[in-house]
Amino acid sequence: MSANSAEGQERVEVVLVKAGRTKIRYDGVLLHDDGTRIAVRAPWAGDVVRDFGFVRFEAGDVFTEYYWRDRWYSVKEVRAGSGALKGWYCDITRPAVRTGTELVVEDLDLDLWRSADGTDVRRLDEDEFAESGLAERDPRAAAAAVAALDELEGLARGDGFTALLA
């Protein structure tokens, strides 16, 4: 069995919720769950190429996704089908909830990108976050989301980022 084989491994269904609605669901392989951090490997779940200008997500890409039950973010390592590291896409989310084979994560609009070489770190979708109304509806969640983005950016610009995923 190859290192990328899903044979004999536990499957999970990742459910990404946004504004109370399911945005996407996809199957992955559970790599690790220590009770706090959950790691899942899944192929790119989009049905079209997503070109952000600084990175493209496309068929054949493989995501190793890290979720926490006690942190307000997830980190997705993105690799091309060839295995070349593209970088890390980070979503600001409420803490993950795993029930059986379902892993539910609520997206809070804020995102962060870190390139493979670490030279490009950028905050994304702050306009969407402002327009979401979360600050008015749930000020505590909005504050936690902004704090999580600040924490992740600090890690991405420093030496602690890869240790987060070890």
Order of alpha helices (4+ residues) and beta strands (2+ residues): beta-beta-beta-beta-beta-beta-beta-beta-beta-beta-beta-alpha-alpha-alpha-alpha
